[in-house]
Amino acid sequence: MQDNPYFLGTIGPAPETEINAGADMAAHFKGLGAKRLLILSGGAAQSNYMHLARAEGMLEALGVPQAETPCRNSKNPICAG
């Protein structure tokens, strides 16, 4: 895209907004009585920050320790960006 003279850039929500969106999603299904959730986030594995942040929010809302969530692990290459 950097070679495209017509591409000016992109905008998007703040990282906290994406994390909160993921937390809201998980809380919704947990509130419905879900005992297990399957998080399908292929975008997170492709370094798509929105998907990664939303997965982070879901995991945090479900009580997964911060050390085990993708963005909190500084050794995770996905979080390097």
Rosetta constraint file for C-alpha pairs under 8 A:
AtomPair CA 1 CA 7 HARMONIC 6.67 0.50
AtomPair CA 2 CA 7 HARMONIC 7.27 0.50
AtomPair CA 13 CA 17 HARMONIC 6.07 0.50
AtomPair CA 13 CA 18 HARMONIC 6.93 0.50
AtomPair CA 14 CA 18 HARMONIC 6.81 0.50
AtomPair CA 15 CA 19 HARMONIC 6.33 0.50
AtomPair CA 15 CA 50 HARMONIC 7.70 0.50
AtomPair CA 15 CA 53 HARMONIC 6.83 0.50
AtomPair CA 16 CA 20 HARMONIC 6.02 0.50
AtomPair CA 17 CA 21 HARMONIC 6.12 0.50
AtomPair CA 18 CA 22 HARMONIC 6.38 0.50
AtomPair CA 18 CA 50 HARMONIC 6.13 0.50
AtomPair CA 18 CA 53 HARMONIC 5.64 0.50
AtomPair CA 18 CA 54 HARMONIC 5.37 0.50
AtomPair CA 18 CA 57 HARMONIC 7.63 0.50
AtomPair CA 19 CA 23 HARMONIC 6.33 0.50
AtomPair CA 19 CA 53 HARMONIC 4.89 0.50
AtomPair CA 19 CA 54 HARMONIC 4.82 0.50
AtomPair CA 19 CA 55 HARMONIC 7.52 0.50
AtomPair CA 19 CA 56 HARMONIC 6.23 0.50
AtomPair CA 19 CA 57 HARMONIC 4.33 0.50
AtomPair CA 19 CA 58 HARMONIC 7.68 0.50
AtomPair CA 20 CA 24 HARMONIC 6.07 0.50
AtomPair CA 20 CA 54 HARMONIC 7.30 0.50
AtomPair CA 20 CA 57 HARMONIC 5.87 0.50
AtomPair CA 21 CA 25 HARMONIC 6.26 0.50
AtomPair CA 21 CA 54 HARMONIC 6.20 0.50
AtomPair CA 21 CA 57 HARMONIC 7.06 0.50
AtomPair CA 22 CA 26 HARMONIC 6.36 0.50
AtomPair CA 22 CA 53 HARMONIC 7.28 0.50
AtomPair CA 22 CA 54 HARMONIC 3.97 0.50
AtomPair CA 22 CA 55 HARMONIC 5.99 0.50
AtomPair CA 22 CA 56 HARMONIC 7.05 0.50
AtomPair CA 22 CA 57 HARMONIC 4.48 0.50
AtomPair CA 22 CA 58 HARMONIC 4.71 0.50
AtomPair CA 23 CA 27 HARMONIC 6.03 0.50
AtomPair CA 23 CA 54 HARMONIC 7.19 0.50
AtomPair CA 23 CA 56 HARMONIC 7.98 0.50
AtomPair CA 23 CA 57 HARMONIC 4.34 0.50
AtomPair CA 23 CA 58 HARMONIC 4.52 0.50
AtomPair CA 23 CA 59 HARMONIC 7.55 0.50
AtomPair CA 23 CA 60 HARMONIC 6.93 0.50
AtomPair CA 23 CA 61 HARMONIC 5.07 0.50
AtomPair CA 24 CA 28 HARMONIC 6.04 0.50
AtomPair CA 24 CA 57 HARMONIC 7.95 0.50
AtomPair CA 24 CA 58 HARMONIC 7.57 0.50
AtomPair CA 24 CA 61 HARMONIC 7.89 0.50
AtomPair CA 25 CA 29 HARMONIC 6.70 0.50
AtomPair CA 25 CA 58 HARMONIC 6.85 0.50
AtomPair CA 26 CA 30 HARMONIC 6.05 0.50
AtomPair CA 26 CA 58 HARMONIC 5.10 0.50
AtomPair CA 26 CA 59 HARMONIC 7.93 0.50
AtomPair CA 26 CA 61 HARMONIC 6.34 0.50
AtomPair CA 26 CA 62 HARMONIC 6.82 0.50
AtomPair CA 27 CA 31 HARMONIC 5.83 0.50
AtomPair CA 27 CA 58 HARMONIC 7.88 0.50
AtomPair CA 27 CA 61 HARMONIC 6.49 0.50
AtomPair CA 27 CA 62 HARMONIC 7.62 0.50
AtomPair CA 28 CA 32 HARMONIC 6.47 0.50
AtomPair CA 29 CA 33 HARMONIC 6.66 0.50
AtomPair CA 29 CA 34 HARMONIC 5.68 0.50
AtomPair CA 30 CA 34 HARMONIC 4.96 0.50
AtomPair CA 30 CA 35 HARMONIC 7.14 0.50
AtomPair CA 39 CA 55 HARMONIC 7.24 0.50
AtomPair CA 41 CA 45 HARMONIC 7.29 0.50
AtomPair CA 41 CA 51 HARMONIC 6.17 0.50
AtomPair CA 41 CA 52 HARMONIC 7.51 0.50
AtomPair CA 41 CA 55 HARMONIC 7.01 0.50
AtomPair CA 42 CA 46 HARMONIC 6.70 0.50
AtomPair CA 42 CA 51 HARMONIC 7.81 0.50
AtomPair CA 43 CA 47 HARMONIC 6.59 0.50
AtomPair CA 43 CA 48 HARMONIC 5.15 0.50
AtomPair CA 43 CA 49 HARMONIC 7.95 0.50
AtomPair CA 43 CA 51 HARMONIC 5.37 0.50
AtomPair CA 43 CA 52 HARMONIC 7.11 0.50
AtomPair CA 44 CA 48 HARMONIC 5.18 0.50
AtomPair CA 44 CA 49 HARMONIC 6.60 0.50
AtomPair CA 44 CA 50 HARMONIC 7.63 0.50
AtomPair CA 44 CA 51 HARMONIC 4.88 0.50
AtomPair CA 44 CA 52 HARMONIC 4.29 0.50
AtomPair CA 44 CA 55 HARMONIC 7.65 0.50
AtomPair CA 44 CA 78 HARMONIC 7.51 0.50
AtomPair CA 45 CA 52 HARMONIC 7.74 0.50
AtomPair CA 45 CA 78 HARMONIC 7.01 0.50
AtomPair CA 46 CA 78 HARMONIC 7.74 0.50
AtomPair CA 47 CA 52 HARMONIC 7.32 0.50
AtomPair CA 47 CA 78 HARMONIC 5.26 0.50
AtomPair CA 47 CA 79 HARMONIC 7.69 0.50
AtomPair CA 48 CA 52 HARMONIC 6.28 0.50
AtomPair CA 49 CA 53 HARMONIC 5.87 0.50
AtomPair CA 50 CA 54 HARMONIC 6.13 0.50
AtomPair CA 51 CA 55 HARMONIC 6.10 0.50
AtomPair CA 52 CA 56 HARMONIC 6.15 0.50
AtomPair CA 52 CA 70 HARMONIC 7.35 0.50
AtomPair CA 52 CA 71 HARMONIC 7.47 0.50
AtomPair CA 53 CA 57 HARMONIC 6.24 0.50
AtomPair CA 53 CA 71 HARMONIC 7.34 0.50
AtomPair CA 54 CA 58 HARMONIC 6.21 0.50
AtomPair CA 55 CA 59 HARMONIC 6.16 0.50
AtomPair CA 56 CA 60 HARMONIC 6.17 0.50
AtomPair CA 56 CA 69 HARMONIC 5.95 0.50
AtomPair CA 56 CA 70 HARMONIC 6.32 0.50
AtomPair CA 56 CA 71 HARMONIC 6.57 0.50
AtomPair CA 57 CA 61 HARMONIC 6.08 0.50
AtomPair CA 58 CA 62 HARMONIC 6.19 0.50
AtomPair CA 59 CA 63 HARMONIC 6.38 0.50
AtomPair CA 59 CA 64 HARMONIC 5.35 0.50
AtomPair CA 59 CA 69 HARMONIC 6.58 0.50
AtomPair CA 60 CA 64 HARMONIC 5.46 0.50
AtomPair CA 60 CA 65 HARMONIC 7.07 0.50
AtomPair CA 60 CA 66 HARMONIC 6.83 0.50
AtomPair CA 60 CA 69 HARMONIC 7.43 0.50
AtomPair CA 64 CA 68 HARMONIC 6.69 0.50
AtomPair CA 64 CA 69 HARMONIC 6.96 0.50
AtomPair CA 65 CA 69 HARMONIC 6.89 0.50
AtomPair CA 66 CA 72 HARMONIC 6.02 0.50
AtomPair CA 67 CA 72 HARMONIC 5.80 0.50
AtomPair CA 67 CA 73 HARMONIC 6.07 0.50
AtomPair CA 68 CA 72 HARMONIC 7.15 0.50
AtomPair CA 68 CA 73 HARMONIC 6.83 0.50
AtomPair CA 69 CA 73 HARMONIC 6.56 0.50
AtomPair CA 70 CA 76 HARMONIC 6.68 0.50
AtomPair CA 70 CA 78 HARMONIC 7.90 0.50
AtomPair CA 70 CA 79 HARMONIC 7.24 0.50
AtomPair CA 71 CA 76 HARMONIC 7.45 0.50
AtomPair CA 71 CA 78 HARMONIC 7.97 0.50
AtomPair CA 71 CA 79 HARMONIC 5.56 0.50
AtomPair CA 73 CA 79 HARMONIC 7.80 0.50
AtomPair CA 74 CA 79 HARMONIC 6.83 0.50
AtomPair CA 74 CA 80 HARMONIC 7.43 0.50
AtomPair CA 76 CA 80 HARMONIC 7.10 0.50
